[in-house]
Amino acid sequence: MSDGSPPAEELRTARLSLRRPTEADVGAILAIHRDPETCAHNPSDALARFEEAELLYRRWDKQWQQHGYGYWVVRRHDSAQQLGFCGIKPMELHGSPVLNLFYRFATSAWGQGFAGEAAGAVTAWASRQVPDIPLIARVRPANVASQRVAVRAGLRRAQHLDTEGYDGFDWIYTSAARTARPGN
């Protein structure tokens, strides 16, 4: 955290509340990650068993403990139902540290602008709280909806950074012009 402020365990937008996940969210983690449509472009993220969702939750929680940020649970202000997840995680791209913007929503939440709204809030938060680490989104070339979310969140295509990802080739979107170039 750059300014010494406590981690933002909750973010709010016009329609949405984003909060740090708890163990009570494991069921939603499983439901969203076992839907074949939500993981169609990233099949390695698919989950089949409750124990897998528990392990994923533990990884997310560990990241929160280590870094003070991570993935948030997204819901509407007027509902307790989880719409999906959105957040950031540290990783490397071409040997340089970056924050990867993640968003995955239940199919019932698609097409309503929730992912773009949540991703915009996370992007704004990251630019204030961790400005020294470039923010990127890794998107499959065929995932047009995810590309729109990245653009709505303020990221732009950085073709020079495209690379092979976990499940195939990734197009890279970035919010920082200073993101490292391959080989730097």
N, CA and C atoms as a LAMMPS dump frame, in Angstrom:
ITEM: TIMESTEP
0
ITEM: NUMBER OF ATOMS
552
ITEM: BOX BOUNDS ff ff ff
-5.0000000000000000e+02 5.0000000000000000e+02
-5.0000000000000000e+02 5.0000000000000000e+02
-5.0000000000000000e+02 5.0000000000000000e+02
ITEM: ATOMS id mol type element x y z
1 1 1 N 0.848 -1.161 0
2 1 2 C 0 0 0
3 1 3 C 0.897 1.228 0
4 2 1 N 0.669 2.13 -0.901
5 2 2 C 1.588 3.242 -1.079
6 2 3 C 1.428 4.36 -0.064
7 3 1 N 0.223 4.613 0.453
8 3 2 C 0.02 5.772 1.307
9 3 3 C -0.135 5.438 2.786
10 4 1 N 0.108 4.201 3.174
11 4 2 C 0.015 3.811 4.559
12 4 3 C -1.401 3.574 5.052
13 5 1 N -2.381 3.737 4.176
14 5 2 C -3.766 3.508 4.589
15 5 3 C -4.038 2.016 4.705
16 6 1 N -5.046 1.648 5.495
17 6 2 C -5.362 0.23 5.635
18 6 3 C -5.897 -0.342 4.327
19 7 1 N -5.827 -1.638 4.149
20 7 2 C -6.32 -2.235 2.917
21 7 3 C -7.817 -1.976 2.753
22 8 1 N -8.228 -1.81 1.513
23 8 2 C -9.644 -1.575 1.223
24 8 3 C -10.335 -2.921 1.086
25 9 1 N -10.919 -3.366 2.177
26 9 2 C -11.605 -4.649 2.12
27 9 3 C -13 -4.498 1.544
28 10 1 N -13.45 -3.262 1.332
29 10 2 C -14.725 -3.043 0.663
30 10 3 C -14.622 -1.846 -0.271
31 11 1 N -15.148 -2.017 -1.472
32 11 2 C -15.255 -0.941 -2.454
33 11 3 C -16.725 -0.812 -2.809
34 12 1 N -17.134 0.403 -3.188
35 12 2 C -18.537 0.614 -3.583
36 12 3 C -18.584 1.395 -4.881
37 13 1 N -19.549 1.046 -5.715
38 13 2 C -19.834 1.786 -6.935
39 13 3 C -21.293 2.22 -6.857
40 14 1 N -21.806 2.78 -7.923
41 14 2 C -23.2 3.217 -7.952
42 14 3 C -24.161 2.064 -7.64
43 15 1 N -23.873 0.878 -8.162
44 15 2 C -24.785 -0.259 -7.985
45 15 3 C -24.216 -1.397 -7.169
46 16 1 N -22.9 -1.423 -6.984
47 16 2 C -22.238 -2.622 -6.472
48 16 3 C -21.474 -2.399 -5.178
49 17 1 N -21.375 -3.478 -4.413
50 17 2 C -20.485 -3.559 -3.255
51 17 3 C -19.476 -4.66 -3.541
52 18 1 N -18.224 -4.359 -3.315
53 18 2 C -17.159 -5.339 -3.481
54 18 3 C -16.519 -5.513 -2.112
55 19 1 N -16.43 -6.753 -1.63
56 19 2 C -15.844 -6.998 -0.323
57 19 3 C -14.904 -8.197 -0.391
58 20 1 N -14.013 -8.219 0.57
59 20 2 C -13.078 -9.332 0.689
60 20 3 C -13.864 -10.632 0.904
61 21 1 N -13.468 -11.707 0.227
62 21 2 C -14.17 -12.99 0.418
63 21 3 C -13.972 -13.545 1.828
64 22 1 N -14.965 -14.329 2.259
65 22 2 C -14.885 -15.065 3.518
66 22 3 C -15.157 -16.538 3.21
67 23 1 N -14.978 -17.371 4.226
68 23 2 C -15.256 -18.802 4.035
69 23 3 C -16.692 -19.048 3.596
70 24 1 N -17.599 -18.175 3.964
71 24 2 C -19 -18.316 3.576
72 24 3 C -19.203 -18.19 2.065
73 25 1 N -18.195 -17.702 1.343
74 25 2 C -18.297 -17.524 -0.107
75 25 3 C -17.825 -18.733 -0.9
76 26 1 N -17.377 -19.773 -0.232
77 26 2 C -16.845 -20.943 -0.942
78 26 3 C -17.898 -21.546 -1.875
79 27 1 N -19.146 -21.598 -1.434
80 27 2 C -20.206 -22.127 -2.288
81 27 3 C -20.365 -21.329 -3.568
82 28 1 N -20.302 -20.007 -3.475
83 28 2 C -20.398 -19.158 -4.661
84 28 3 C -19.163 -19.312 -5.545
85 29 1 N -18.005 -19.456 -4.938
86 29 2 C -16.783 -19.693 -5.711
87 29 3 C -16.958 -20.955 -6.555
88 30 1 N -17.465 -22.006 -5.926
89 30 2 C -17.688 -23.253 -6.652
90 30 3 C -18.745 -23.078 -7.737
91 31 1 N -19.866 -22.484 -7.406
92 31 2 C -20.952 -22.35 -8.378
93 31 3 C -20.507 -21.603 -9.627
94 32 1 N -19.793 -20.52 -9.451
95 32 2 C -19.365 -19.714 -10.598
96 32 3 C -18.249 -20.404 -11.374
97 33 1 N -17.332 -21.061 -10.683
98 33 2 C -16.197 -21.696 -11.358
99 33 3 C -16.503 -23.087 -11.904
100 34 1 N -17.644 -23.651 -11.56
101 34 2 C -17.958 -24.953 -12.157
102 34 3 C -18.886 -24.825 -13.355
103 35 1 N -19.406 -23.629 -13.59
104 35 2 C -20.234 -23.388 -14.762
105 35 3 C -19.329 -23.394 -16.002
106 36 1 N -19.56 -24.309 -16.943
107 36 2 C -18.684 -24.395 -18.119
108 36 3 C -18.609 -23.089 -18.917
109 37 1 N -19.675 -22.295 -18.902
110 37 2 C -19.662 -21.04 -19.663
111 37 3 C -18.728 -20.009 -19.045
112 38 1 N -18.643 -19.962 -17.714
113 38 2 C -17.819 -18.933 -17.081
114 38 3 C -16.331 -19.201 -17.264
115 39 1 N -15.976 -20.455 -17.491
116 39 2 C -14.562 -20.815 -17.672
117 39 3 C -14.264 -21.268 -19.102
118 40 1 N -15.146 -20.955 -20.029
119 40 2 C -14.973 -21.407 -21.41
120 40 3 C -13.641 -20.954 -22.01
121 41 1 N -13.222 -19.75 -21.705
122 41 2 C -11.971 -19.223 -22.266
123 41 3 C -10.754 -19.535 -21.395
124 42 1 N -11.001 -19.979 -20.178
125 42 2 C -9.929 -20.333 -19.244
126 42 3 C -10.274 -21.643 -18.548
127 43 1 N -10.238 -22.757 -19.281
128 43 2 C -10.671 -24.033 -18.7
129 43 3 C -9.838 -24.503 -17.515
130 44 1 N -8.616 -24.027 -17.37
131 44 2 C -7.814 -24.456 -16.218
132 44 3 C -8.355 -23.869 -14.915
133 45 1 N -9.234 -22.874 -14.997
134 45 2 C -9.842 -22.28 -13.799
135 45 3 C -11.092 -23.016 -13.342
136 46 1 N -11.582 -23.948 -14.135
137 46 2 C -12.824 -24.651 -13.798
138 46 3 C -12.643 -25.512 -12.545
139 47 1 N -13.678 -25.536 -11.725
140 47 2 C -13.686 -26.343 -10.508
141 47 3 C -14.811 -27.366 -10.603
142 48 1 N -14.615 -28.515 -9.963
143 48 2 C -15.639 -29.562 -9.975
144 48 3 C -16.11 -29.94 -8.572
145 49 1 N -15.26 -29.7 -7.558
146 49 2 C -15.583 -30.172 -6.206
147 49 3 C -15.465 -29.042 -5.187
148 50 1 N -16.23 -29.174 -4.122
149 50 2 C -16.227 -28.192 -3.048
150 50 3 C -14.813 -28 -2.492
151 51 1 N -14.063 -29.083 -2.382
152 51 2 C -12.692 -29.002 -1.835
153 51 3 C -11.804 -28.122 -2.711
154 52 1 N -12.016 -28.148 -4.007
155 52 2 C -11.242 -27.287 -4.904
156 52 3 C -11.577 -25.809 -4.653
157 53 1 N -12.852 -25.529 -4.423
158 53 2 C -13.263 -24.159 -4.124
159 53 3 C -12.686 -23.699 -2.789
160 54 1 N -12.634 -24.6 -1.814
161 54 2 C -12.018 -24.258 -0.532
162 54 3 C -10.545 -23.911 -0.714
163 55 1 N -9.83 -24.682 -1.516
164 55 2 C -8.414 -24.405 -1.773
165 55 3 C -8.238 -23.06 -2.48
166 56 1 N -9.115 -22.778 -3.446
167 56 2 C -9.038 -21.5 -4.151
168 56 3 C -9.299 -20.35 -3.177
169 57 1 N -10.306 -20.493 -2.337
170 57 2 C -10.572 -19.462 -1.327
171 57 3 C -9.333 -19.248 -0.445
172 58 1 N -8.71 -20.328 -0.021
173 58 2 C -7.519 -20.202 0.839
174 58 3 C -6.393 -19.452 0.124
175 59 1 N -6.207 -19.703 -1.176
176 59 2 C -5.19 -18.967 -1.943
177 59 3 C -5.541 -17.476 -1.994
178 60 1 N -6.824 -17.196 -2.23
179 60 2 C -7.249 -15.795 -2.265
180 60 3 C -7.032 -15.136 -0.907
181 61 1 N -7.392 -15.824 0.161
182 61 2 C -7.245 -15.278 1.506
183 61 3 C -5.77 -15.052 1.842
184 62 1 N -4.911 -15.972 1.462
185 62 2 C -3.474 -15.833 1.706
186 62 3 C -2.93 -14.596 0.989
187 63 1 N -3.394 -14.369 -0.227
188 63 2 C -2.951 -13.187 -0.958
189 63 3 C -3.375 -11.915 -0.231
190 64 1 N -4.619 -11.885 0.269
191 64 2 C -5.068 -10.734 1.05
192 64 3 C -4.162 -10.528 2.263
193 65 1 N -3.833 -11.605 2.951
194 65 2 C -2.984 -11.503 4.145
195 65 3 C -1.592 -10.988 3.793
196 66 1 N -1.044 -11.445 2.663
197 66 2 C 0.316 -11.063 2.279
198 66 3 C 0.406 -9.664 1.694
199 67 1 N -0.596 -9.271 0.897
200 67 2 C -0.474 -8.038 0.12
201 67 3 C -1.455 -6.935 0.516
202 68 1 N -2.521 -7.298 1.232
203 68 2 C -3.516 -6.289 1.586
204 68 3 C -4.512 -6.003 0.489
205 69 1 N -4.508 -6.826 -0.533
206 69 2 C -5.483 -6.739 -1.618
207 69 3 C -5.608 -8.101 -2.265
208 70 1 N -6.579 -8.227 -3.15
209 70 2 C -6.815 -9.502 -3.827
210 70 3 C -8.076 -9.444 -4.637
211 71 1 N -8.844 -10.505 -4.59
212 71 2 C -10.115 -10.583 -5.31
213 71 3 C -11.245 -10.235 -4.351
214 72 1 N -12.179 -9.452 -4.852
215 72 2 C -13.352 -9.063 -4.091
216 72 3 C -14.564 -9.865 -4.569
217 73 1 N -15.504 -10.102 -3.662
218 73 2 C -16.813 -10.65 -3.994
219 73 3 C -17.672 -9.464 -4.428
220 74 1 N -18.371 -9.622 -5.544
221 74 2 C -19.185 -8.531 -6.081
222 74 3 C -20.664 -8.878 -5.916
223 75 1 N -21.418 -7.918 -5.384
224 75 2 C -22.873 -8.074 -5.274
225 75 3 C -23.52 -6.71 -5.449
226 76 1 N -24.808 -6.713 -5.739
227 76 2 C -25.561 -5.46 -5.806
228 76 3 C -25.772 -4.949 -4.382
229 77 1 N -25.908 -3.636 -4.231
230 77 2 C -26.178 -3.059 -2.918
231 77 3 C -27.434 -3.639 -2.288
232 78 1 N -28.425 -3.925 -3.114
233 78 2 C -29.734 -4.347 -2.613
234 78 3 C -29.907 -5.865 -2.545
235 79 1 N -28.807 -6.614 -2.608
236 79 2 C -28.906 -8.07 -2.61
237 79 3 C -27.684 -8.688 -1.934
238 80 1 N -27.9 -9.826 -1.308
239 80 2 C -26.783 -10.563 -0.719
240 80 3 C -26.198 -11.57 -1.714
241 81 1 N -26.843 -11.756 -2.856
242 81 2 C -26.388 -12.733 -3.847
243 81 3 C -25.08 -12.276 -4.498
244 82 1 N -24.119 -13.195 -4.532
245 82 2 C -22.85 -12.907 -5.174
246 82 3 C -23.026 -12.963 -6.695
247 83 1 N -22.632 -11.877 -7.359
248 83 2 C -22.69 -11.815 -8.818
249 83 3 C -21.443 -12.402 -9.442
250 84 1 N -20.325 -12.268 -8.733
251 84 2 C -19.06 -12.73 -9.267
252 84 3 C -17.903 -12.238 -8.43
253 85 1 N -16.753 -12.214 -9.07
254 85 2 C -15.514 -11.849 -8.392
255 85 3 C -14.702 -10.938 -9.299
256 86 1 N -14.011 -9.985 -8.69
257 86 2 C -13.176 -9.066 -9.447
258 86 3 C -12.054 -8.616 -8.528
259 87 1 N -10.856 -8.532 -9.063
260 87 2 C -9.752 -8.073 -8.234
261 87 3 C -8.428 -8.151 -8.958
262 88 1 N -7.371 -8.09 -8.174
263 88 2 C -6.022 -8.076 -8.718
264 88 3 C -5.149 -9.068 -7.971
265 89 1 N -4.156 -9.559 -8.693
266 89 2 C -3.139 -10.39 -8.049
267 89 3 C -1.784 -10.065 -8.661
268 90 1 N -0.745 -10.118 -7.839
269 90 2 C 0.599 -9.874 -8.363
270 90 3 C 1.078 -11.074 -9.17
271 91 1 N 1.773 -10.787 -10.235
272 91 2 C 2.38 -11.822 -11.063
273 91 3 C 3.491 -11.172 -11.874
274 92 1 N 4.094 -11.938 -12.758
275 92 2 C 5.12 -11.391 -13.646
276 92 3 C 4.66 -11.503 -15.089
277 93 1 N 5.025 -10.512 -15.866
278 93 2 C 4.801 -10.523 -17.304
279 93 3 C 6.123 -10.162 -17.95
280 94 1 N 6.662 -11.067 -18.736
281 94 2 C 7.954 -10.861 -19.392
282 94 3 C 9.036 -10.475 -18.394
283 95 1 N 8.989 -11.082 -17.192
284 95 2 C 10.017 -10.873 -16.19
285 95 3 C 9.841 -9.63 -15.329
286 96 1 N 8.769 -8.888 -15.538
287 96 2 C 8.526 -7.68 -14.747
288 96 3 C 7.274 -7.855 -13.892
289 97 1 N 7.269 -7.29 -12.685
290 97 2 C 6.081 -7.404 -11.835
291 97 3 C 4.912 -6.601 -12.408
292 98 1 N 3.737 -7.189 -12.344
293 98 2 C 2.497 -6.541 -12.755
294 98 3 C 1.391 -6.989 -11.804
295 99 1 N 0.273 -6.295 -11.862
296 99 2 C -0.947 -6.727 -11.2
297 99 3 C -1.898 -7.186 -12.291
298 100 1 N -2.387 -8.4 -12.166
299 100 2 C -3.323 -8.923 -13.149
300 100 3 C -4.752 -8.653 -12.677
301 101 1 N -5.532 -7.981 -13.53
302 101 2 C -6.938 -7.711 -13.256
303 101 3 C -7.756 -8.939 -13.634
304 102 1 N -8.535 -9.421 -12.675
305 102 2 C -9.353 -10.623 -12.856
306 102 3 C -10.811 -10.251 -12.673
307 103 1 N -11.666 -10.843 -13.496
308 103 2 C -13.106 -10.716 -13.312
309 103 3 C -13.773 -11.968 -13.863
310 104 1 N -14.661 -12.518 -13.057
311 104 2 C -15.453 -13.688 -13.461
312 104 3 C -16.813 -13.557 -12.78
313 105 1 N -17.855 -13.597 -13.579
314 105 2 C -19.206 -13.38 -13.088
315 105 3 C -20.123 -14.526 -13.484
316 106 1 N -21.126 -14.758 -12.649
317 106 2 C -22.153 -15.749 -12.958
318 106 3 C -22.819 -15.352 -14.273
319 107 1 N -23.213 -16.346 -15.056
320 107 2 C -23.842 -16.049 -16.346
321 107 3 C -25.11 -15.216 -16.166
322 108 1 N -25.806 -15.358 -15.051
323 108 2 C -27.016 -14.562 -14.805
324 108 3 C -26.707 -13.073 -14.667
325 109 1 N -25.444 -12.721 -14.442
326 109 2 C -25.036 -11.324 -14.296
327 109 3 C -24.455 -10.751 -15.585
328 110 1 N -24.306 -11.558 -16.612
329 110 2 C -23.709 -11.101 -17.866
330 110 3 C -24.628 -10.105 -18.569
331 111 1 N -24.003 -9.2 -19.316
332 111 2 C -24.743 -8.283 -20.163
333 111 3 C -25.401 -7.122 -19.443
334 112 1 N -25.087 -6.911 -18.175
335 112 2 C -25.705 -5.841 -17.4
336 112 3 C -24.694 -4.771 -16.967
337 113 1 N -23.446 -4.91 -17.407
338 113 2 C -22.426 -3.926 -17.079
339 113 3 C -21.785 -4.086 -15.713
340 114 1 N -22.125 -5.163 -14.998
341 114 2 C -21.568 -5.351 -13.661
342 114 3 C -20.052 -5.57 -13.696
343 115 1 N -19.579 -6.382 -14.619
344 115 2 C -18.14 -6.669 -14.68
345 115 3 C -17.344 -5.403 -14.983
346 116 1 N -17.803 -4.607 -15.933
347 116 2 C -17.116 -3.361 -16.258
348 116 3 C -17.126 -2.376 -15.108
349 117 1 N -18.247 -2.302 -14.413
350 117 2 C -18.358 -1.398 -13.254
351 117 3 C -17.409 -1.833 -12.138
352 118 1 N -17.395 -3.129 -11.849
353 118 2 C -16.503 -3.645 -10.805
354 118 3 C -15.041 -3.489 -11.217
355 119 1 N -14.722 -3.826 -12.457
356 119 2 C -13.335 -3.721 -12.935
357 119 3 C -12.869 -2.271 -12.922
358 120 1 N -13.752 -1.34 -13.234
359 120 2 C -13.399 0.074 -13.168
360 120 3 C -13.07 0.51 -11.745
361 121 1 N -13.857 0.01 -10.779
362 121 2 C -13.595 0.342 -9.374
363 121 3 C -12.267 -0.234 -8.91
364 122 1 N -11.983 -1.466 -9.29
365 122 2 C -10.724 -2.104 -8.901
366 122 3 C -9.545 -1.397 -9.569
367 123 1 N -9.689 -1.043 -10.831
368 123 2 C -8.626 -0.333 -11.55
369 123 3 C -8.326 1.004 -10.883
370 124 1 N -9.37 1.746 -10.536
371 124 2 C -9.176 3.041 -9.862
372 124 3 C -8.5 2.84 -8.51
373 125 1 N -8.938 1.826 -7.763
374 125 2 C -8.335 1.544 -6.466
375 125 3 C -6.846 1.216 -6.628
376 126 1 N -6.539 0.351 -7.579
377 126 2 C -5.142 -0.062 -7.794
378 126 3 C -4.272 1.125 -8.203
379 127 1 N -4.8 2.033 -9.01
380 127 2 C -3.994 3.182 -9.44
381 127 3 C -3.668 4.105 -8.272
382 128 1 N -4.553 4.147 -7.268
383 128 2 C -4.289 4.967 -6.07
384 128 3 C -3.407 4.239 -5.063
385 129 1 N -3.654 2.953 -4.844
386 129 2 C -3.033 2.225 -3.741
387 129 3 C -1.735 1.507 -4.107
388 130 1 N -1.597 1.079 -5.326
389 130 2 C -0.365 0.407 -5.769
390 130 3 C 0.066 0.98 -7.128
391 131 1 N 0.336 2.295 -7.163
392 131 2 C 0.614 2.952 -8.442
393 131 3 C 1.937 2.552 -9.089
394 132 1 N 2.836 1.965 -8.321
395 132 2 C 4.146 1.614 -8.859
396 132 3 C 4.168 0.29 -9.614
397 133 1 N 3.07 -0.454 -9.551
398 133 2 C 3.016 -1.737 -10.252
399 133 3 C 1.992 -1.62 -11.376
400 134 1 N 2.413 -1.806 -12.623
401 134 2 C 1.479 -1.692 -13.743
402 134 3 C 0.342 -2.715 -13.642
403 135 1 N -0.83 -2.289 -14.059
404 135 2 C -2.011 -3.136 -14.072
405 135 3 C -2.25 -3.646 -15.484
406 136 1 N -2.49 -4.953 -15.593
407 136 2 C -2.777 -5.562 -16.897
408 136 3 C -4.019 -6.444 -16.784
409 137 1 N -4.557 -6.789 -17.934
410 137 2 C -5.579 -7.837 -18.027
411 137 3 C -5.147 -8.768 -19.142
412 138 1 N -5.204 -10.05 -18.858
413 138 2 C -4.877 -11.084 -19.857
414 138 3 C -6.205 -11.6 -20.41
415 139 1 N -6.386 -11.472 -21.716
416 139 2 C -7.669 -11.799 -22.327
417 139 3 C -7.444 -12.686 -23.541
418 140 1 N -8.236 -13.74 -23.653
419 140 2 C -8.196 -14.598 -24.841
420 140 3 C -8.681 -13.811 -26.055
421 141 1 N -8.029 -13.98 -27.2
422 141 2 C -8.446 -13.251 -28.405
423 141 3 C -9.924 -13.456 -28.769
424 142 1 N -10.496 -14.606 -28.485
425 142 2 C -11.897 -14.869 -28.83
426 142 3 C -12.881 -14.355 -27.785
427 143 1 N -12.397 -13.865 -26.659
428 143 2 C -13.29 -13.439 -25.577
429 143 3 C -13.598 -11.945 -25.714
430 144 1 N -14.489 -11.638 -26.633
431 144 2 C -14.84 -10.257 -26.946
432 144 3 C -15.459 -9.549 -25.741
433 145 1 N -16.301 -10.241 -24.975
434 145 2 C -16.92 -9.626 -23.8
435 145 3 C -15.858 -9.195 -22.787
436 146 1 N -14.862 -10.033 -22.556
437 146 2 C -13.792 -9.697 -21.616
438 146 3 C -12.958 -8.532 -22.137
439 147 1 N -12.761 -8.464 -23.427
440 147 2 C -12.046 -7.333 -24.011
441 147 3 C -12.797 -6.032 -23.749
442 148 1 N -14.123 -6.058 -23.883
443 148 2 C -14.936 -4.86 -23.615
444 148 3 C -14.834 -4.443 -22.144
445 149 1 N -14.816 -5.431 -21.24
446 149 2 C -14.684 -5.118 -19.813
447 149 3 C -13.341 -4.427 -19.555
448 150 1 N -12.272 -4.949 -20.124
449 150 2 C -10.949 -4.348 -19.926
450 150 3 C -10.936 -2.9 -20.416
451 151 1 N -11.509 -2.654 -21.575
452 151 2 C -11.552 -1.295 -22.12
453 151 3 C -12.427 -0.402 -21.24
454 152 1 N -13.568 -0.904 -20.802
455 152 2 C -14.448 -0.119 -19.922
456 152 3 C -13.741 0.231 -18.609
457 153 1 N -12.855 -0.644 -18.151
458 153 2 C -12.106 -0.397 -16.917
459 153 3 C -10.959 0.594 -17.131
460 154 1 N -10.763 1.038 -18.363
461 154 2 C -9.734 2.033 -18.636
462 154 3 C -8.431 1.469 -19.173
463 155 1 N -8.409 0.187 -19.479
464 155 2 C -7.198 -0.415 -20.023
465 155 3 C -7.219 -0.315 -21.546
466 156 1 N -6.05 -0.402 -22.128
467 156 2 C -5.946 -0.373 -23.589
468 156 3 C -5.064 -1.515 -24.052
469 157 1 N -5.288 -1.914 -25.264
470 157 2 C -4.562 -3.033 -25.853
471 157 3 C -3.087 -2.703 -25.936
472 158 1 N -2.25 -3.648 -25.527
473 158 2 C -0.791 -3.504 -25.583
474 158 3 C -0.242 -4.71 -26.346
475 159 1 N -0.434 -4.695 -27.645
476 159 2 C -0.103 -5.838 -28.506
477 159 3 C 1.346 -6.293 -28.339
478 160 1 N 2.253 -5.367 -28.078
479 160 2 C 3.664 -5.71 -27.929
480 160 3 C 3.917 -6.598 -26.701
481 161 1 N 2.933 -6.709 -25.804
482 161 2 C 3.086 -7.529 -24.606
483 161 3 C 2.377 -8.882 -24.695
484 162 1 N 1.652 -9.125 -25.773
485 162 2 C 0.933 -10.394 -25.922
486 162 3 C 1.873 -11.573 -25.685
487 163 1 N 1.321 -12.627 -25.085
488 163 2 C 2.161 -13.758 -24.704
489 163 3 C 1.335 -15.022 -24.538
490 164 1 N 1.997 -16.12 -24.454
491 164 2 C 1.331 -17.39 -24.174
492 164 3 C 0.904 -17.412 -22.709
493 165 1 N -0.335 -17.819 -22.467
494 165 2 C -0.867 -17.89 -21.11
495 165 3 C -1.125 -19.32 -20.695
496 166 1 N -1.816 -19.487 -19.562
497 166 2 C -2.092 -20.815 -19.023
498 166 3 C -2.936 -21.667 -19.966
499 167 1 N -3.899 -21.036 -20.62
500 167 2 C -4.849 -21.777 -21.453
501 167 3 C -4.766 -21.411 -22.921
502 168 1 N -3.678 -20.798 -23.331
503 168 2 C -3.531 -20.386 -24.721
504 168 3 C -2.949 -18.988 -24.795
505 169 1 N -3.004 -18.422 -25.978
506 169 2 C -2.412 -17.117 -26.224
507 169 3 C -3.237 -16.029 -25.537
508 170 1 N -2.56 -15.081 -24.874
509 170 2 C -3.213 -13.966 -24.183
510 170 3 C -2.959 -12.666 -24.92
511 171 1 N -4.022 -11.929 -25.145
512 171 2 C -3.89 -10.526 -25.511
513 171 3 C -3.74 -9.764 -24.199
514 172 1 N -2.866 -8.781 -24.19
515 172 2 C -2.612 -8.012 -22.984
516 172 3 C -3.198 -6.608 -23.137
517 173 1 N -3.924 -6.225 -22.113
518 173 2 C -4.444 -4.866 -21.981
519 173 3 C -3.749 -4.261 -20.775
520 174 1 N -3.428 -2.978 -20.838
521 174 2 C -2.7 -2.349 -19.745
522 174 3 C -3.211 -0.943 -19.464
523 175 1 N -3.008 -0.52 -18.25
524 175 2 C -3.364 0.854 -17.865
525 175 3 C -2.136 1.726 -17.766
526 176 1 N -0.968 1.158 -17.941
527 176 2 C 0.261 1.915 -17.74
528 176 3 C 1.148 1.848 -18.973
529 177 1 N 1.465 2.996 -19.507
530 177 2 C 2.337 3.052 -20.67
531 177 3 C 3.74 2.554 -20.354
532 178 1 N 4.102 2.567 -19.062
533 178 2 C 5.455 2.16 -18.685
534 178 3 C 5.578 0.667 -18.422
535 179 1 N 4.53 -0.122 -18.729
536 179 2 C 4.642 -1.557 -18.56
537 179 3 C 5.845 -2.066 -19.336
538 180 1 N 6.592 -2.947 -18.722
539 180 2 C 7.825 -3.456 -19.322
540 180 3 C 7.566 -4.094 -20.677
541 181 1 N 8.508 -3.87 -21.547
542 181 2 C 8.452 -4.51 -22.867
543 181 3 C 9.147 -5.864 -22.763
544 182 1 N 8.799 -6.805 -23.641
545 182 2 C 9.479 -8.112 -23.599
546 182 3 C 10.994 -7.919 -23.658
547 183 1 N 11.695 -8.63 -22.801
548 183 2 C 13.155 -8.592 -22.785
549 183 3 C 13.726 -7.522 -21.868
550 184 1 N 12.892 -6.661 -21.318
551 184 2 C 13.399 -5.614 -20.4
552 184 3 C 13.354 -6.063 -18.979
